[in-house]
Amino acid sequence: MYIAQEESFGPVMVISKFKNGDVDGVLRRANTTEYGLASGVFTKDLSKALYISEKLEAGTVFINTYNKTDVAAPFGGFKQSGFGKDLGKLVLSSFITHLTVQINEKAT
């Protein structure tokens, strides 16, 4: 569906049904979009939720909640949903240029 592949901003939530046990099929469907800002997983099976969260191509994965976050947590998406991260310590890496200088005191 069009709504499941577009990056919609609130208050919109796309809920998709899937065949029992077809977790990898759900992951394929979720990851075929060109966006990846946030995803939500609602389940009683926490190990399944953690497996899914590792495989989802999204900057934030909410488990049994949605849009509840902490200002210190890095925020940003994958693919066409942003560049880099905002908030948290990770944001600093986009402003830092690392330089290595090695010196041999004795010129040869």
SULDA-V204617 format. One record per backbone hydrogen bond with DSSP energy under -0.5 kcal/mol. NH is the residue of the N-H (numbers start at 1). CO is the residue of the C=O. E is the energy in kcal/mol with one decimal. If there is no record, write none. Layout:
nh & co & e
NH & CO & E
NH & CO & E
This chain:
nh & co & e
4 & 1 & -0.5
5 & 1 & -0.5
5 & 2 & -1.6
6 & 2 & -0.9
8 & 6 & -1.1
15 & 13 & -0.6
22 & 19 & -2.3
23 & 21 & -1.6
26 & 22 & -1.8
27 & 23 & -2.4
28 & 24 & -2.1
29 & 25 & -2.2
30 & 26 & -2.8
31 & 27 & -2.4
32 & 28 & -0.8
32 & 29 & -0.6
33 & 30 & -0.7
36 & 78 & -0.6
39 & 60 & -2.1
41 & 62 & -2.8
43 & 41 & -0.5
46 & 44 & -1.0
49 & 45 & -2.0
50 & 46 & -2.4
51 & 47 & -2.0
52 & 48 & -2.5
53 & 49 & -2.5
54 & 50 & -1.6
55 & 51 & -1.1
55 & 52 & -0.6
56 & 52 & -1.9
58 & 56 & -1.4
59 & 36 & -2.1
60 & 37 & -1.1
62 & 39 & -3.1
64 & 41 & -3.3
64 & 62 & -0.5
69 & 67 & -0.7
73 & 70 & -1.7
75 & 86 & -3.3
77 & 81 & -0.9
78 & 36 & -1.8
80 & 34 & -2.4
81 & 78 & -2.1
86 & 75 & -3.8
88 & 71 & -0.7
91 & 87 & -0.7
91 & 88 & -0.8
92 & 89 & -1.4
93 & 90 & -1.0
94 & 91 & -1.1
95 & 92 & -1.8
96 & 92 & -0.6
98 & 96 & -0.6
105 & 103 & -0.6
107 & 105 & -0.8
